[in-house]
Amino acid sequence: MPWLKLRLHANQDQAQALADAFEEWGAISVTLEDAADQPLFETHWDRSPLWSEVQVTGLFPEHTDTDDILSRARERLSLAENPPHQIDLLGDEDWAHSWMAHYKPLQVGCHLWVVPSWCEPPEPDAVNIILDPGLAFGTGDHPTTSLCLEWLSEQPLQDKTVLDYGCGSGILSITALKLGATQAFAVDIDALALDVTRRNAAHNGIHSGLNVMLPSELPPNFQADIVIANILFGTLIELAAEIKARIRPGGWLVLSGLLGSDQATEVRPYYEPPFEFTLHERQKWMLLAGRKPG
């Protein structure tokens, strides 16, 4: 049967309440998407992240009274008028597959691909990370993530321990293990991200070597051979002492999530010395990689 797809724009504070309300009002599925071309980052280390402008999409049965839904949304969000919205009528096949067409296998390094579960790997003998779009940040298509993946693909990871600080979807931890790392510690403050990481690991056949936890659960003296922090530059500054302490002598630190040279320049003094960074850039996003003196 046909379905009604109702899209509403909301701000960061409204989005989750609106998504919960959609389910309460009969939506069979609800998705949250970026409405402002903004990647999903941990903007505060003590709360779950979300974009500043969010598109909330609910899929409702065909005969749903959308005027009533809009009226309820206006009341729930304490608005004077209906929020910006769009209503589409979709057939069974359309709603199930239309969004999938936007996602294709993505090459992110030498013999390294990120492949949606409904696609065949273009290079079967390569390292293929099976990953579907979802709420947790990190599908490989954003420059901050692809820079990290490309850097990982160029490293000798055998017998290495990797700390993924702000793991999101778990893509960096999963990739590190598939590239030969012995252990990966996937850390995030968001319980949803931790659950998504575990599920993505299972889909990729990762059954050992992955440790998923809150930052507070890391052992006090734990250190890794490689620490990757793909988070906002403000958080990189706030957590500089903690992050630096987690790298073994001779180990590598990778900082990503830096937009423009100004942010990269602002972060560097918090880590240099002891690190001396090289800069990698893609579409105005910056990655800093440096080794801790042995």
N, C-alpha and C positions, 0 to 999 in steps of 0.2 A: 504494500500500500504506500501512497505518497506520505511524505513527512514535511513538516514545517521546520525550517532552520531559522532561528531567531538570533541575530547578533546584536549585542549592545556594547557600547563603549563605557568603560568605567575607569575610575582612578585606582591607585594602589590600595587605598583604604576600603573601597567599595567592592572590589572584585570578588573576594572570597565569600562575602555575605550574599552577593548576587548569585554566585554559582550555587551556594547552598539553597537559596530560595528557588532557583530553577528546578532543582531536583524535587523540592517540596511541592512544586506546582505541576509536576508531571513530566518533566523532561526525562527521556530515556538515556541521554548522555549529555555531558557538559564538558566543554574544553575551555581552557584559558590560554590565550595567545598574546604575544606582543602586539600592541596597537600603534607603536611609535618607532619601529625599526631599532629597537634597543635590546641588546643581549640580556639574558637573565643572570644577574650576579648576586652575590651575597653583599648587600649594601650595608648591613649591620651584622656583626658577628653574634649578636645575642637574639636574633629573631629570624624567622623564615623569610626568604627573599621573594620579591615579585616585581614585575615591571612597573614603572610609574604610570603608564597608560596601558590598559588591558582590554582586549576584546573577549567578551564572554559569549560563547555560542552554546545555545541549547537546542536539542533536537526534540521536537514535540510531535504528537500524533496530528494527523491532517486537520481534524476539525477543532483543534484547540482555539479558544478565543484569544487571539493575540492582543486585542485591545485590552482585555482584562489583565493579561500578563504584564503589559506595559504599564497599566494603571497601578498594579501591585508593585512593580519595580520602582515606579516613581515614588510611591508611598514608602516603600522599604528603605529607599536611599534618601528620603527627605528632600526630594527635588520639586521645584516649582512646575516643571514640565517634563515630558517624556525624555529619557536619555537618548542620545543619537543611536539609531538602530537601523537594521536591515532585515527584511523577511524574504526568504526564498522557499519555493516549493520544490522538493526533491523526491525522485523515485527511489525505490529500495536500493537499486544498484548505484545510483548517483551518489547518495550520501555515504555509502560504504567505501567508495573508491575515489571520489573526486579529489579528496585531500591527499591521497596517496600519490597522485600524479605529480605532485610538486617535489617529491623526494626521490632522488636517483642515487645509485652508488657513487661515492665520492673518493677519489684518490687523494690521500693526504701525505704521502711519503713514498719512498722507493719500496715497491711491493707491499704497500699498506693501503687498505681500503676500508671505508665505513659503508656498510651495506644495509639498507632497510630489509626487514625480514621477508618482505614480499618480492624481493628482487633476487635474481641470480647473480652471484659474484662475477664480475667481468674477468677477473684473473683468479681462477680457482686455487692455484698453487701459491698465491700471495697470502699474507696475513690479513684475514678478513674479520673485521669487527662488526658483528650483527647488532644493529642498534636502530630502534624506532624513535621517532620524535615523541617527546613527552614533556611533563612539567619540569623536570630537572634539567638545568642548563648543561649543554654539551652533546651536540650531535655531530660535531666535526666540521660543520659548514661555516661556523663563525671564525673569523681570522684568529681570535685569541686561542681557540681550541686547536685549529689546524696548525698554528705555529708550534704549539706544544707537541702535537702528534708528529709533526715533521721532525722536530728536534729529537724526540724519543726514537724515531725510526733510524736515526743516524748514530745512535749510541750502542756500545757493546754492553748489553744488559744482563748477560749471563752471570748468575750468582749475585746479583745486585738486589738490594732492598730499596723500594721506592715509597716515599710518603707523598700522597696526593692530598694537598691541603685545600679543602673546599671542593670535594669530589664531584658534586652535582650528579650527573648520570652515571658516574663511575668509568667513563670512557678512557680516561688516562690510566687508571689502575689496571683495567682490563687489557688495554693495549700493552702496557709494560709487561704484564705476565705472559701475554701471547708472544712478546718479543724476547722472552727468555729470563725475565726477572724471577728471582726465587720467591720474594714476598712483596706484596703491595699493601700499604695501609691507606685505606680510603676514609677520609675524615670529613665530616660536615656537621653543622649545627642543625640542619634540617632533617627531621626524621623521615620525611618523604624521600629526600635524596638518598638516604641510607637504604631505604626499602627498594628504590629504583635501582640502585647500584647492585644490590643482591640479586634482583631479578635479571638485570642485564648480564651479570656474571654467569648465572645459570644458563641463559640463552646462548652464551658463548662457550659453554663447556668448561667453565672455570669452577673447579670443585675443591681446590686447595691453593694455599698461598695468599688468599685474599682475606684481609682483616678490615672489617667495616665497623666504624665506631664514631662516637662523639669526640671532639677535641679533648674533653676532660678525661676521657678513658685512655688516652695515650700514656704509657708508663713515663714517670717523671724524667728518667734519664735516657729515654729512647732517642736514637739517632739513626738516620738512613743514609745510604750512599747517594741517593738523589731525592731532593725535595722539590716538588712542583707546586706552586701556588698560583692558580688562575683565578684571581679575585680582584676586586676593585682596588685602585691604588691607595685610597684612603685606609682600607683595611690592611694593605701591605705595610703601610707606615705604622699603623696601630699595633700590628703583631710582629714587627721587625725583630725584636729581641727573642720572642718565642720561636719564630721561624729559623733564625740564624742558629739557635741552640740545637736544632734538630738535625743538623748536617754533620756527618762525620768528617774528621780531617781528611782532606783529599777528595771529599765528595762534591757533588754539583748542586747548585741552586738555580732554579728556573722561576722567574717571575713573569707572569703574563696578566692580561687584562688592563694594559696601560694604553690609553688613547692619546696619541700624539707625543711628540718629543718633550713637551713641557711636563707631562706626568712622569715620563721616564726619568727626566732630569731631577724632578722633585723627589722621587723614590730613592735614587742612587745613594745619596749621602747616609741614608739609614742602614745601608748594607756595605758600603765601601769606606774604608777597609772592613773586613779582610778580603772581601770579594772584589775581583776586577772583571767587570762584565763586558761581554760582547753583545751587540744590539742586533736584533732581527726584526724586520718590519714587513707588514702586509696590510695594505689598505688603511694606512695611518695608525694601525694598531702595532704595539711594540711588545717584544719579548726580550728580557734580559737573562743571559745565562752566564754563570761564573763559577769558578772552582774555589773551594775553601783550601787555603794552604795546608799542606801536610806537615 
